[in-house]
Amino acid sequence: MSTLKESTKLHCEVHGVDGMLGSLDSACTIWKNCPKAWAGSYKGKENSPSIVLEGISDYHMFFWHASYGYAGTLNDKTIFDLSPFQQCLLDGLFQENKKSAGIVPFKISSEEFNKMFVLVDGIHMNFSRFVKGIKIPLKNEEAKYTKWHKTVRKDIEHLDIAKLFESLFVVLLKFEVSMILQIKMQLL
């Protein structure tokens, strides 16, 4: 997948819905070699230092957005407040990209929409682009929708996204520490 248009076409074919970018989720990974000075700031719900990855992935695990390195003390809501994806939505860049790709407007049933959407879990805020499942479905249609939502959201959960980026972060952290040491040595 390389374009928004291809991604929406893929989701339309696989999941039967147009206008979907993918699923947004966050995942924690334990940071085994966290510096002791940072351990308190990164101590998450697992009671050990952890790092969080926020990502939007489509059906083929193409990441439209990935941001890694958030402290484990943060949750999905607070991470989204710091997210470059949120900034992209707020500054209008995402809207421009959708229009130039020719994917908006689109229709679901007979209703027309001008904003692509992402599937999220219940902890996320109520933004017009965020589509959540129904906590307690009362009607048969609501139950079908909630089952579809859970199944499609598994696209991003099938891959352990934290493990995927853990090795990248370790390499970057080692590079950064070695650069700091080199600078300190030059100052001495």
C-alpha positions, 0 to 999 in steps of 0.5 A: 500500500502506498497511497490513501486511495489504495488503502481505502479501496483495500478496506472497501474490498476487505471490510465492506466500508469506504473511507476507512484509513485503518485502526489506531492503537497504542501498545506498551513494551517493557524497557529492560535497559532503561536508565535508572534516572528515567525509570520513574518517569517510564514506569507504567501499569506493568510496574516496570519501565515501558515505552509506548508506540502509537500507530495507525495501520491498515489491513496489510500492516502498512503504518500510516502513522507511527510514533514511538517513545512515549513514557509508559505512564501515559495512556491512549488519551494522553498519548494522542494529545502529544501525537503528530497525527493529532497535529496533522488533523488540526492543521489541515494537512490530512484534509488536503492529502485526502482531497488531492487523493480524490477519496473524499467525499465518499458514501456509506449507504446513502449518506455522504461523508467528507472525512476519512475515519479510523477505528479506535477502542473505547478510551479515545475521545469522541472525535468525528474521525474516530469510530468506536464500537458500541459498549452495550449493543441492544439491537441486532444491527448494533451487535453485528456492527460491534462484532464487525468493529472488533474483528476489523480492529484486530488488523492492528492487534494481530501484529505486536507493533511494540515488538516491531519498533522495539528493535528500532528504538534500541538501535536509535537509543544506542546511537544517541547515547554514543553521540552524547558520550563522544561530545562529552569526550570532546569537551574534556 
